[in-house]
Amino acid sequence: MSTNIEGLINRVYREYLEPNDDVQSFTYLTTAIDNTATSIVYNNTVITSEEEDAMSAGNFIEINRELMLITAIDTASTTLTVMRGARGTDKDSHGINTLIKINPPFPRKNVFDAVADQITNLYPTLYAVETVETTSGTGYTLLGTYDSPGTNNYLVTPIKAISQYTDWSAGSDQTGLTFKGVAVEMIDLPNPFTYTDSTSTERTITYTTGPDVVHALQFSGIASGHTCYVTFKKKFVQPTAETDTLATIGLEDEYEPIIMAGVAAHMLSGRDIPAATTEFITDQLGTANFPVGAASNIRNGLLSYQATLLEQAKKDLKARYPEPVALNQITYPS
């Protein structure tokens, strides 16, 4: 399983978009470049003369997630002159021996964006779960602080809350207080939200990405000053970089195939799919008991496969986190 977005994107290429017998034309950088360089020196020993011809002016190369438009080629010095940051991609620095894809049919930036969209669109069918440690108060308890807002704006609703936890090794409650459930309500506040802290200093908490809301909690049936552990439903955090970990985003291992099938369906939509890729994906779906029958049905097969995986994950999530019911100010699983 993947640990970050980079690994998930690589799985999409490996398992759907670029099977081993249909690898796209590529070469390597022989010298590192910064984000301003317009001369690209490539390795010509790993490409054919036809592939080198494909790097003529007007074609594209891709290094990491940056697309570059070729304006000239000097085959004698194996040097390309390029226009950086083509088609809205970001200019970046790239190290020696970094892969250069020639006229990639599935640009990595497109795959990254498709992965981000698929993750965002999982909610509300699926959701992440996060437990937050906080302290009960007599009024509102703000989630996050002005200097460390975190991703509390992605929280949706409390699932359950307890007043403290048990020290299992000692067989007793760690805080010396009665172990019990807590009734809690989440309050939506405007973003940005200005408040006065315990030192009478005016502070403002602001979220610049994600849901446009600040959250606070209101406790019932518990005295002020107690440590509480509140478990929330949470929207998946939209990735902004390939280094973002799946744990930070809220993705569990079983959600990876869901994302991958959706991304593949999106990327293959309306395209002429190479024969090797068609055969590879057809075999993949057949192994998962989703026979395609014809190349034109690959996208529908992928979407059907994704829908089945979604339904299975939804049932599993509901079994682990039943919808709560309230009785005497205590929230219980239904």
Number of C-alpha atoms within 10 A of each C-alpha: 11 15 16 19 21 16 15 22 21 16 18 22 18 13 18 22 26 20 18 13 9 13 13 16 17 21 20 21 20 18 14 14 17 11 12 12 15 17 16 19 21 23 16 20 9 12 14 12 10 9 17 18 12 16 20 18 15 12 15 20 22 22 21 15 18 21 28 23 22 22 16 17 20 11 16 7 10 14 19 22 19 23 18 21 18 17 10 10 15 14 19 16 14 17 14 13 14 16 17 20 20 20 20 15 14 14 18 20 17 15 22 21 14 21 24 20 16 19 26 17 15 18 13 13 11 23 22 23 20 16 16 13 15 18 16 23 18 12 12 15 17 21 22 18 14 17 10 10 15 12 20 23 25 22 24 17 16 21 21 23 23 19 23 22 18 15 12 9 7 8 8 13 14 14 14 11 13 11 15 12 20 23 22 23 14 19 15 14 15 12 17 14 15 14 13 10 12 7 6 8 8 10 14 14 19 21 18 8 11 14 15 15 18 24 21 17 20 16 22 16 12 17 11 13 11 15 16 21 20 23 18 22 20 24 28 26 24 20 21 11 12 14 12 16 18 21 13 15 20 19 22 15 13 13 17 17 18 22 25 24 24 23 29 23 19 18 18 17 14 10 9 10 16 13 10 15 20 19 15 20 22 23 15 17 18 14 10 10 10 17 16 19 11 11 17 15 13 24 21 13 23 26 19 16 20 21 15 14 17 20 13 12 17 15 12 12 16 11 10 9 15 12 13 14 13 11 9 7 14 18 20 17 12 9
